[in-house]
Amino acid sequence: MQISRFLQGTSRSRHGWLPYLATTLAIGLLTILLLRVGLSFQLANIALLFLLPVLFSAARWGFGPSIYAAAVGVVAFDYFFVPPIFSFSVSDLRYLISFAVFLSVAILTATLALRLRMQVNESRQREADTAALYDLSRQMTARGDLTGILEAIVTHVYGTLRLPAWIALPADGDRMSVSARAGQPPHADGVEETICRWVYVHGNTAGRGTGRYEHTDQIYVPLKTEDVVRGVLVLDVRGQAGALLAERLRLIEAFAGLSAVSIARIQLEKEAHMARLSAESERLRTALLDSISHELRTPLAGIIGSVTGMIENAAMLTDEDRRDLLYTIRDSAMRMNRLVTNLLGMVRLESGMLSLHKRTCDVSDMLGVALRQVQDSLQHRAVEVNLQGDLPPLQVDDVLIEQVLVNILSNAVKYSTDDSRIEIRVAERDGTAVLTVADEGIGIPEGDEDRIFDKFYRAEGAKRIPGTGLGLAICKGIVEAHGGGIAAERRAGRGVRIVIRLPVD
């Protein structure tokens, strides 16, 4: 693109007669100087000196002033230096050939100088265009949202071309909606939806200077990547010359191509994110169905079997048999209750509906409630509780924290033997309540300390033990919602240590 030509034309119109006046003064001063010191020069050397204003005019102001300098130089050379001097007559006709050669050399020199100047200006303009494209690319790379990218595009296009700009994207149905604008008041809308929709559908440029919809003062450029049109870039080009518009079209199309790539990147990232969410949702649904079908079926089978035995063999059952069956029913019901509680808790965490109802709570009270809920499953396990004497109260949701403790204690019971020991320690360190639950169970593989808090994760050695893999994931979500943290540590001998940290208000 050669925007420099436009700048040249603007410069000429702005200066008017000043280049010609300056050229005249320069030739006059050169003539005076040569009259004083240059009469001893040969006429060929004097003629060469008159080429200097021609070169300067061509390099500084362009073709018109340089031709004017050549003509005035010939007149001055003839009048002041060619015999008879101070006369336009020529004593020797050979000087006419010299004048013709001088004009030819002057015009050729002016043309070459002008061409060199144009090449320099074009190189500078290409460099400026490249810098503008790089700057736009850098700005769009730094933006991660579609709105920010659109605003960066129209702002940069308006700042570079000084043309009001809009970007229209497809909306509901067949409509095109302006999503970003620059260079116009917010209420001004220079987009014709009919043309915009045609450009979006056909993927071709339209508007003034394109051969399509010439009546409009705008130019509509499709934001196209390969065969997909992402939107339409609209520029208000009223008052722009046709030649200038043709020169600017290349840069406009470059802006449009770069913009289309950035918009496509954001849209593809959004589509990929939705695909990941869909895949994750499908995986979650499948895992939930598998867990429910397996985990609920087992306690239901226990309840149904116990109740059926009590009904069909009521006369044959002793009091001890009935008590055992009732214990089986209660344990199965509690197992179902924990499963349903975990499932509902995970749904609340995943949907962002988990709300905290904090109040002042004593750690020992919450721990006592949790121990009572798992008391029947402890059987012959020894539980050692060590509480710091001056432990301050916590501002927490006691129901949720009790659920965390129940889940952790249930895991400690589930993965340990009947004669093992469970250690519970609570202490305050630097404004943080640290609660530790350590068991002597099967432990976890090295490197899985963080993975056990992932949804549905089951260690290789734990897969033969019933479970959904949701308990610790829910614990992590609840603890982090309180501004705390939870971690798992492998014990030196056997078992796992779960460490919960909650801030002390």
C-alpha positions in Angstrom: 0.0 0.0 0.0 1.2 3.5 -0.8 -0.4 5.8 1.7 2.7 8.0 1.2 1.2 9.2 -2.2 -1.8 10.4 -0.3 0.4 12.2 2.1 2.3 13.7 -0.8 -0.9 15.0 -2.4 -2.0 16.4 0.9 1.4 18.1 1.4 1.2 19.7 -2.0 -2.3 21.0 -1.4 -1.3 22.3 2.0 1.9 24.2 0.8 0.4 25.4 -2.5 2.8 27.9 -4.1 5.5 27.6 -1.5 7.6 24.9 -3.2 7.7 27.0 -6.5 8.6 30.2 -4.6 11.4 28.3 -2.8 12.7 26.9 -6.0 12.7 30.3 -7.7 14.6 31.8 -4.8 17.1 29.0 -4.8 17.8 29.4 -8.5 18.1 33.2 -8.1 20.6 32.8 -5.3 22.6 30.3 -7.3 22.6 32.6 -10.3 23.8 35.5 -8.3 26.6 33.4 -6.8 27.7 32.1 -10.2 27.6 35.7 -11.6 30.1 36.7 -8.9 32.5 33.8 -8.8 31.5 31.5 -11.6 32.1 33.4 -14.9 35.5 31.7 -15.1 33.7 28.3 -15.1 33.0 26.4 -18.2 29.4 26.5 -19.4 29.1 22.8 -18.9 30.1 23.1 -15.3 27.6 25.9 -14.8 24.8 23.8 -16.4 25.6 21.0 -14.0 25.3 23.3 -11.0 21.8 24.3 -12.2 20.9 20.6 -11.8 21.2 20.9 -8.0 17.8 22.8 -7.5 16.2 20.2 -9.7 17.5 17.3 -7.5 16.5 19.1 -4.3 13.0 19.9 -5.6 12.4 16.4 -6.8 13.5 14.9 -3.4 11.7 17.5 -1.3 8.5 18.4 -3.1 7.9 16.0 -6.0 7.7 16.0 -9.7 5.9 19.4 -10.4 8.4 21.6 -8.6 11.4 19.7 -10.1 10.2 20.3 -13.7 9.6 23.9 -12.8 13.2 24.1 -11.4 14.5 22.6 -14.7 12.6 25.1 -16.8 13.6 28.1 -14.7 17.2 26.8 -14.6 17.3 26.7 -18.5 16.0 30.2 -18.7 18.5 31.5 -16.1 21.4 29.7 -17.8 20.4 31.1 -21.2 19.9 34.7 -20.1 22.9 35.1 -17.8 25.6 32.7 -19.1 25.0 31.8 -22.8 26.4 34.4 -25.3 25.1 36.9 -25.9 24.5 37.3 -22.1 21.5 39.2 -20.7 19.6 38.1 -23.8 17.4 35.1 -24.7 18.9 35.0 -28.2 21.5 32.3 -28.9 24.5 33.1 -31.0 25.3 29.4 -31.6 22.5 27.0 -32.5 24.5 24.2 -30.8 23.4 25.7 -27.5 19.8 24.7 -28.4 21.0 21.1 -28.3 22.6 21.8 -25.0 19.3 23.2 -23.6 17.5 20.1 -24.8 20.1 17.8 -23.2 19.9 19.9 -20.0 16.1 19.6 -19.9 16.3 15.9 -20.7 18.9 15.3 -18.0 16.9 17.4 -15.5 13.7 15.6 -16.2 15.4 12.2 -16.0 17.2 13.2 -12.8 14.0 14.5 -11.3 12.1 11.3 -12.2 14.8 9.1 -10.7 14.9 11.2 -7.5 11.2 11.2 -7.3 11.1 7.4 -7.8 13.8 6.9 -5.1 11.8 9.1 -2.8 8.6 7.1 -3.4 10.5 3.9 -2.8 11.8 5.2 0.5 8.3 6.4 1.5 6.8 3.0 0.4 9.4 1.2 2.5 8.7 3.4 5.5 4.9 2.8 4.9 5.4 -0.9 4.7 7.4 -0.8 7.9 4.7 1.2 9.5 2.0 -1.2 8.3 4.0 -4.2 9.6 4.4 -2.4 12.9 0.7 -1.7 13.0 -0.2 -5.3 12.3 2.3 -6.6 14.9 1.0 -4.2 17.5 -2.6 -5.3 16.8 -1.5 -9.0 17.0 0.2 -8.3 20.3 -2.8 -6.6 21.7 -5.1 -9.4 20.7 -2.8 -12.1 22.0 -2.9 -10.4 25.4 -6.7 -10.5 25.4 -8.5 -13.6 26.5 -12.1 -12.6 26.0 -14.1 -11.9 22.8 -15.3 -8.5 23.9 -11.8 -7.3 24.7 -10.4 -8.5 21.3 -13.2 -6.7 19.4 -12.6 -3.5 21.2 -8.9 -3.7 20.6 -9.5 -4.3 16.8 -11.8 -1.4 16.2 -9.7 0.9 18.4 -6.5 0.0 16.6 -8.0 0.2 13.1 -9.4 3.7 13.9 -6.1 4.8 15.4 -4.2 3.6 12.3 -6.4 4.5 9.4 -8.4 7.4 11.1 -11.6 5.8 9.8 -14.6 5.1 12.0 -14.9 1.3 12.4 -17.5 -1.2 13.5 -17.4 -5.0 13.9 -20.7 -6.9 13.3 -21.2 -10.5 14.5 -24.1 -12.8 13.7 -26.9 -12.6 16.2 -30.2 -14.5 16.6 -31.7 -15.7 13.3 -30.4 -13.9 10.3 -29.6 -10.6 12.1 -26.2 -9.0 12.3 -25.4 -7.1 15.5 -22.7 -4.5 16.1 -20.5 -5.8 18.8 -17.8 -3.1 18.9 -17.3 0.4 17.4 -14.7 3.2 17.5 -14.5 6.7 16.1 -18.2 7.4 16.4 -20.5 8.3 19.3 -22.2 5.2 20.9 -25.6 6.0 19.4 -24.2 6.4 15.8 -24.6 3.3 13.7 -23.3 3.5 10.1 -23.9 -0.2 9.4 -26.5 -1.3 6.8 -27.6 -4.7 8.0 -28.6 -5.8 4.4 -25.1 -5.3 3.1 -23.6 -6.7 6.3 -25.6 -9.8 6.0 -24.7 -10.2 2.3 -21.0 -10.0 3.1 -21.4 -12.5 5.9 -23.2 -15.0 3.7 -21.1 -14.7 0.6 -17.7 -13.9 2.2 -16.9 -11.1 -0.3 -16.0 -7.5 0.2 -18.7 -5.0 -0.6 -19.3 -1.2 -0.4 -17.7 1.8 -2.0 -14.9 1.1 -4.4 -15.6 -2.7 -4.6 -18.2 -2.9 -7.4 -20.9 -4.1 -5.0 -23.3 -1.8 -3.2 -21.5 1.3 -4.4 -24.1 3.6 -3.1 -23.0 3.3 0.5 -20.2 5.4 2.1 -18.9 2.3 4.0 -16.8 -0.6 3.0 -17.7 -4.1 4.4 -14.8 -6.6 4.7 -15.5 -10.2 5.8 -13.6 -11.5 8.8 -12.8 -14.8 7.1 -10.7 -17.8 8.1 -10.4 -20.4 5.3 -14.1 -20.9 4.3 -15.7 -19.7 7.6 -16.8 -16.1 8.0 -16.6 -15.0 11.6 -18.0 -11.5 11.3 -17.8 -8.3 9.2 -15.5 -5.3 9.6 -17.2 -2.0 8.5 -15.3 1.2 7.8 -16.7 4.6 7.0 -14.7 5.9 4.0 -16.7 8.9 3.1 -14.5 11.7 1.8 -11.7 9.3 0.7 -10.4 9.4 -2.9 -10.9 6.3 -4.9 -7.2 5.8 -5.6 -6.4 6.2 -1.9 -9.2 3.8 -1.0 -7.7 1.2 -3.3 -4.3 1.6 -1.7 -5.7 1.3 1.8 -7.7 -1.8 1.0 -4.7 -4.0 1.3 -4.0 -2.9 4.8 -7.7 -3.1 5.7 -7.8 -6.7 4.4 -4.7 -7.5 6.5 -6.4 -6.1 9.6 -9.5 -8.2 8.8 -7.5 -11.4 8.3 -5.6 -11.0 11.6 -8.9 -10.1 13.4 -10.6 -13.2 11.9 -7.9 -15.4 13.2 -8.1 -13.9 16.7 -11.9 -14.2 16.8 -11.7 -17.8 15.5 -9.2 -18.6 18.3 -11.6 -17.3 21.0 -14.6 -19.1 19.5 -12.7 -22.3 19.1 -11.4 -22.1 22.7 -15.0 -21.6 23.8 -16.1 -24.6 21.7 -13.3 -26.7 23.1 -14.2 -25.6 26.6 -17.8 -26.6 26.1 -16.7 -29.9 24.7 -14.5 -30.5 27.7 -17.4 -29.6 30.0 -19.7 -31.9 28.0 -17.2 -34.8 28.2 -16.7 -34.1 32.0 -20.4 -34.0 32.5 -20.9 -37.3 30.6 -18.1 -38.9 32.6 -19.6 -37.6 35.8 -23.0 -38.9 34.9 -21.6 -42.3 34.0 -19.6 -42.5 37.2 -22.6 -41.5 39.3 -24.8 -44.1 37.6 -22.2 -46.8 38.2 -21.7 -45.7 41.8 -25.4 -45.5 42.5 -26.2 -48.8 40.9 -23.4 -50.6 42.8 -23.3 -48.7 46.1 -27.1 -48.5 46.6 -27.8 -52.0 45.5 -25.6 -53.5 48.2 -27.2 -51.9 51.3 -30.7 -52.2 49.7 -30.1 -55.9 49.3 -29.0 -56.1 52.9 -32.1 -54.3 54.1 -34.5 -56.3 51.9 -32.9 -59.6 53.0 -33.0 -58.7 56.7 -36.6 -57.5 56.5 -37.7 -60.6 54.5 -36.0 -62.9 57.0 -37.8 -61.2 59.9 -41.1 -61.5 58.1 -40.8 -65.1 56.8 -39.1 -66.6 59.8 -40.5 -64.5 62.6 -41.4 -67.6 64.7 -38.0 -69.2 64.3 -35.9 -66.1 65.2 -34.5 -65.5 68.6 -34.1 -62.1 70.2 -30.4 -62.1 69.4 -31.2 -62.9 65.7 -33.7 -60.1 65.5 -31.2 -57.7 67.0 -28.5 -58.7 64.5 -31.0 -58.2 61.6 -32.0 -54.8 62.9 -28.3 -53.8 63.2 -27.8 -54.9 59.6 -30.8 -52.8 58.5 -29.5 -49.8 60.5 -25.9 -50.1 59.1 -27.2 -50.5 55.5 -29.5 -47.5 55.9 -26.7 -45.4 57.4 -24.5 -46.4 54.5 -27.2 -45.3 52.0 -27.6 -42.1 53.9 -23.8 -41.3 53.6 -23.9 -42.1 49.9 -26.9 -39.9 49.3 -25.3 -37.1 51.4 -22.1 -37.3 49.4 -23.9 -37.3 46.1 -25.9 -34.2 47.1 -22.9 -32.5 48.5 -21.0 -33.1 45.2 -23.9 -31.7 43.2 -23.9 -28.6 45.4 -20.2 -28.1 45.0 -20.2 -28.6 41.2 -23.2 -26.3 40.7 -21.7 -23.5 42.9 -24.8 -23.7 45.2 -22.8 -24.5 48.4 -23.6 -21.8 50.9 -22.0 -21.5 54.3 -23.9 -20.7 57.5 -21.1 -19.9 59.8 -21.4 -19.6 63.6 -19.2 -19.9 66.6 -18.5 -23.6 67.1 -16.3 -25.7 69.5 -14.1 -28.2 67.8 -14.7 -30.8 70.5 -18.5 -30.6 70.0 -18.2 -31.2 66.3 -15.8 -34.0 66.8 -18.1 -35.6 69.3 -21.0 -35.5 66.9 -18.9 -37.1 64.2 -17.7 -39.9 66.5 -21.2 -40.7 67.5 -22.3 -41.1 63.9 -19.5 -43.6 63.2 -19.5 -45.2 66.6 -21.2 -48.4 65.5 -18.8 -48.9 62.6 -15.7 -48.5 64.9 -16.2 -52.0 66.4 -13.0 -52.9 68.2 -10.8 -50.0 66.9 -9.2 -47.9 69.5 -9.7 -44.1 69.1 -7.2 -41.8 70.7 -8.3 -38.1 70.9 -5.8 -35.4 71.9 -7.2 -31.8 72.0 -5.2 -28.7 72.9 -6.5 -27.3 76.1 -6.9 -23.6 75.1 -8.1 -24.2 71.6 -10.2 -21.2 70.5 -13.6 -21.6 68.9 -14.0 -21.6 65.1 -16.3 -19.6 62.9 -17.5 -22.4 60.6 -20.6 -24.1 59.2 -20.7 -26.9 61.8 -23.0 -29.2 59.8 -20.6 -29.2 56.8 -17.5 -29.6 59.0 -19.2 -32.5 60.8 -19.8 -34.0 57.4 -16.0 -33.6 56.6 -15.1 -35.3 59.9 -17.6 -38.2 59.3 -16.2 -38.8 55.8 -12.6 -38.9 57.0 -13.4 -41.1 60.0 -15.5 -43.4 57.8 -12.5 -43.8 55.5 -10.2 -44.5 58.4 -12.6 -47.3 59.5 -13.2 -48.6 56.0 -9.6 -49.0 55.1 -8.2 -50.3 58.5 -8.6 -53.6 60.4 -10.8 -54.1 63.5 -7.9 -54.1 66.0 -6.2 -51.0 64.6 -5.9 -47.5 66.2 -7.2 -44.2 65.0 -5.5 -41.0 66.3 -7.2 -37.6 66.3 -5.2 -34.5 67.2 -6.3 -30.9 67.3 -4.0 -27.9 67.9 -3.8 -24.2 67.1 -0.7 -23.0 65.2 -0.1 -19.4 64.1 -3.8 -18.6 63.8 -4.7 -21.9 62.2 -6.6 -24.8 63.7 -4.8 -28.0 62.6 -6.9 -31.2 62.9 -5.2 -34.5 62.1 -6.8 -37.9 61.7 -4.3 -40.8 61.4 -5.2 -44.5 60.8 -3.3 -47.7 60.4 -5.0 -48.9 57.3 -3.8 -49.9 53.9 -2.3 -46.5 53.1 -1.9 -44.9 49.7 0.7 -45.4 46.9 3.6 -42.9 46.8 2.7 -39.9 44.6 -1.1 -40.2 45.1 -1.2 -37.8 48.1 -3.0 -35.2 46.0 -4.9 -37.5 43.7 -7.0 -39.1 46.4 -9.0 -35.8 46.6 -10.0 -36.1 42.9 -13.6 -37.1 42.2 -14.1 -40.9 41.7 -10.4 -41.6 42.3 -9.8 -45.0 44.0 -6.3 -46.2 44.8 -5.4 -49.6 43.3 -5.4 -51.3 46.7 -8.8 -49.8 47.6 -10.8 -50.9 44.6 -11.9 -54.2 46.2 -13.4 -52.1 49.1 -16.9 -50.6 48.4 -16.9 -46.9 47.8 -17.6 -44.1 45.3 -14.5 -42.0 45.5 -16.5 -38.9 46.4 -15.9 -38.5 50.1 -12.5 -36.8 50.1 -13.4 -34.7 47.1 -16.4 -33.3 49.0 -14.1 -32.8 52.1 -11.7 -30.7 50.0 -14.5 -28.6 48.5 -16.0 -27.8 51.9 -12.7 -27.1 53.6 -11.5 -24.8 50.8 -14.9 -23.0 50.9 -14.0 -22.1 54.5 -10.7 -20.7 53.4 -8.7 -23.6 54.7 -6.8 -26.5 53.2 -6.7 -30.3 53.4 -3.8 -32.7 52.6 -2.9 -36.4 52.9 0.4 -37.7 54.2 1.8 -41.3 54.0 2.7 -42.6 57.5 6.2 -44.0 58.1 4.8 -47.4 59.0 1.3 -48.1 57.8 -1.7 -45.9 57.1 -2.6 -42.4 56.1 -2.6 -39.1 58.0 -5.3 -36.5 56.8 -4.5 -33.0 57.9 -7.1 -30.3 57.9 -6.3 -26.6 58.4 -9.0 -24.0 59.2 -8.4 -20.3 59.9 -9.1 -19.2 63.5 -11.1 -15.9 63.5 
